[in-house]
Amino acid sequence: MPGSPYFDEVPKGILTWPKLLTYSTPPLILTLFLASKYDLILETFSILALSFIIIGLFRK
């Protein structure tokens, strides 16, 4: 991998940005689509923000 800090390949068990985006993008798009369809955008972003805050506090 050019520009990678790893010599050969990514070690097993490490979550990289490309892998994270492939896992999280489809559910996020579906969630935002359904939120906009049912007019729940504010509630959806509130729950997402609250969950990010909780995750940040636990990872500290």
ChimeraX attribute file (.defattr): number of C-alpha atoms within 10 A of each C-alpha:
attribute: neighborCount
match mode: 1-to-1
recipient: residues
	/A:1	9
	/A:2	7
	/A:3	6
	/A:4	9
	/A:5	9
	/A:6	10
	/A:7	10
	/A:8	9
	/A:9	9
	/A:10	13
	/A:11	9
	/A:12	6
	/A:13	6
	/A:14	8
	/A:15	11
	/A:16	9
	/A:17	9
	/A:18	8
	/A:19	10
	/A:20	10
	/A:21	12
	/A:22	10
	/A:23	11
	/A:24	10
	/A:25	11
	/A:26	11
	/A:27	11
	/A:28	12
	/A:29	11
	/A:30	11
	/A:31	14
	/A:32	16
	/A:33	14
	/A:34	14
	/A:35	16
	/A:36	13
	/A:37	10
	/A:38	9
	/A:39	11
	/A:40	14
	/A:41	16
	/A:42	11
	/A:43	11
	/A:44	16
	/A:45	13
	/A:46	12
	/A:47	12
	/A:48	12
	/A:49	12
	/A:50	12
	/A:51	12
	/A:52	12
	/A:53	12
	/A:54	11
	/A:55	11
	/A:56	10
	/A:57	9
	/A:58	8
	/A:59	7
	/A:60	5
